[in-house]
Amino acid sequence: MPSSIPETGPFPFASVPLVVCRTTWDYLGDSTGFRAWIAVVGSVTALENPPTLMDWNLHKCYLVELAQAGVPVIETRVLLAGASGAQRSAVAGGINTLHEATGEELAVGATALAALPAAPLYARIDLVGAAAPKVMEAELVEPELFLGLAPGAARRYADALCARLTGPVSPTGGEADRSRFRKDNSSG
């Protein structure tokens, strides 16, 4: 069983109207298992973010697709498995502070969100470059949303979750419920 799947035994996902995928920090160690988990769960209930979107977001190739859609992104090169010598890098020790986004940063973020292959319940679009912001990452699987930093952010997130639950849930869940939500709530 992949480590991304709860190890407390089988959970009856079909018995709940919505599953929100959060804090799956270990999915990179078993991306095949995680993909299988999101496919299974997404087939029996509404899963957020949508399974197709999470699957798309699991490999940084999405940056190339965003660039092709006109989104300014950092320079991106796609390497075949093994071609990089399995190099990994990480940034640690950052300080979380509230940053008031500029108009240009908001525009780049909105352009990135509009270019996604499915509408997310939650997302964090990470940008670099003050003069000409570029997307360096779209966090759609397990982003830290920093809800405590922006006034009202936690409430907006809770409201978005509640909105996913307000309509009737189809017996089969999954994409049917996400489609219902997008259609019924597309006006805002």
C-alpha positions in Angstrom: 0.0 0.0 0.0 1.5 3.4 -0.9 2.4 5.6 2.0 0.0 8.3 0.5 -3.0 6.1 1.3 -4.2 6.2 4.9 -2.9 3.2 6.7 -5.8 2.8 9.1 -7.5 0.4 6.8 -9.9 0.9 4.0 -12.0 4.0 4.3 -15.4 4.1 2.7 -14.7 7.1 0.5 -18.0 6.6 -1.4 -19.9 7.3 1.8 -18.7 11.0 2.0 -19.7 13.8 -0.4 -16.3 15.4 -0.6 -12.6 14.4 0.0 -10.2 17.3 0.2 -6.6 16.2 -0.5 -4.3 18.0 1.9 -0.9 17.4 3.6 0.1 14.5 1.4 3.7 15.4 1.8 4.9 11.8 1.1 3.3 11.3 -2.3 6.5 12.0 -4.2 8.0 8.8 -2.8 5.3 6.8 -4.5 3.8 8.9 -7.2 2.4 5.8 -9.0 0.5 4.7 -5.8 -0.7 8.3 -5.3 -2.0 8.5 -8.8 -3.8 5.2 -8.3 -5.3 6.5 -5.0 -6.6 9.8 -6.6 -8.1 7.8 -9.5 -9.9 5.4 -7.1 -11.1 8.0 -4.7 -12.1 10.4 -7.5 -14.2 7.7 -9.1 -16.4 7.2 -6.1 -16.8 10.7 -4.6 -15.9 14.3 -5.3 -12.2 14.8 -4.8 -10.6 18.2 -4.6 -8.5 19.2 -6.2 -9.9 17.3 -9.2 -7.9 14.1 -9.9 -7.0 15.2 -13.5 -5.6 18.5 -12.1 -3.6 16.8 -9.3 -2.2 14.2 -11.8 -1.2 17.0 -14.2 0.5 18.9 -11.4 2.7 15.9 -10.2 5.4 16.6 -12.8 7.0 19.9 -13.5 6.3 19.5 -17.2 3.2 21.5 -16.4 5.4 24.6 -16.5 6.1 24.0 -20.2 2.3 23.7 -20.8 1.7 27.0 -18.9 4.4 28.7 -21.0 2.8 27.4 -24.2 -0.5 28.9 -22.9 1.1 32.3 -22.6 1.8 32.3 -18.9 5.2 33.8 -18.0 7.2 31.0 -16.3 10.8 30.5 -15.2 13.1 28.9 -17.7 12.2 25.3 -17.7 13.9 22.3 -19.2 12.4 18.8 -19.2 14.9 16.0 -18.5 14.2 12.4 -19.1 14.2 10.1 -16.0 17.8 9.5 -15.0 19.2 12.2 -17.2 19.7 14.6 -14.3 21.7 12.2 -12.2 18.8 12.2 -9.7 19.7 15.6 -8.5 17.3 17.3 -6.1 17.4 20.7 -4.6 15.4 22.3 -1.9 15.1 25.7 -0.3 14.6 25.8 3.5 14.6 28.3 6.2 12.3 30.8 4.6 10.3 33.3 6.6 6.6 33.4 6.1 5.4 37.0 5.8 2.4 38.6 4.3 3.2 40.2 0.9 0.7 42.5 -0.7 0.7 41.4 -4.3 1.2 44.0 -7.0 -1.2 44.4 -9.9 1.2 42.7 -12.2 1.7 39.8 -9.8 -2.1 39.4 -9.5 -2.4 39.4 -13.3 0.3 36.7 -13.7 -1.4 34.6 -11.0 -4.8 35.0 -12.7 -3.4 34.1 -16.1 -1.8 31.0 -14.6 -5.1 29.9 -12.9 -7.0 30.5 -16.1 -4.6 28.2 -18.0 -5.0 25.3 -15.6 -6.7 22.2 -17.2 -9.4 22.2 -14.5 -10.7 24.6 -11.9 -9.1 24.1 -8.5 -10.7 24.4 -5.1 -7.4 25.7 -3.8 -4.1 26.7 -5.3 -1.0 28.6 -4.6 0.9 30.2 -7.5 4.5 30.9 -6.6 6.1 33.8 -8.4 9.6 35.2 -8.7 10.9 38.4 -10.1 9.7 41.8 -8.8 10.0 43.7 -12.1 8.6 40.9 -14.4 6.9 38.2 -12.3 7.1 34.6 -13.5 5.5 31.5 -12.3 8.0 29.1 -10.7 5.5 26.7 -9.3 1.8 26.0 -9.2 1.0 24.2 -6.0 -2.2 22.2 -6.6 -1.8 19.0 -4.6 -0.7 20.0 -1.1 0.1 23.7 -0.9 0.7 25.5 2.3 -2.0 28.2 2.0 -0.7 30.4 4.8 -4.3 31.0 5.9 -3.3 32.7 9.1 -1.3 35.4 7.4 -4.1 37.1 5.4 -7.2 38.5 7.1 -10.2 36.5 6.1 -8.3 33.8 4.2 -9.3 31.0 6.4 -13.0 32.1 6.2 -12.8 32.3 2.3 -11.3 28.7 2.3 -14.0 27.4 4.6 -16.7 29.1 2.4 -15.2 27.5 -0.7 -15.3 24.1 1.0 -18.9 24.7 2.1 -19.9 25.7 -1.4 -18.6 22.3 -2.7 -21.1 20.6 -0.3 -24.2 22.8 -0.9 -25.6 21.0 -3.9 -26.9 17.5 -4.3 -24.2 14.9 -4.5 -24.6 12.3 -7.3 -24.6 8.7 -6.3 -21.4 8.1 -8.3 -19.7 11.4 -7.1 -16.4 12.2 -8.8 -16.4 14.3 -12.0 -20.2 14.5 -12.1 -20.1 16.5 -8.8 -17.3 18.8 -9.9 -19.1 19.5 -13.2 -22.2 20.3 -11.2 -20.3 22.7 -9.0 -18.6 24.4 -11.9 -21.9 24.8 -13.8 -24.1 25.8 -10.8 -21.5 28.2 -9.3 -19.7 29.6 -12.3 -21.3 33.0 -11.8 -19.4 33.6 -8.7 
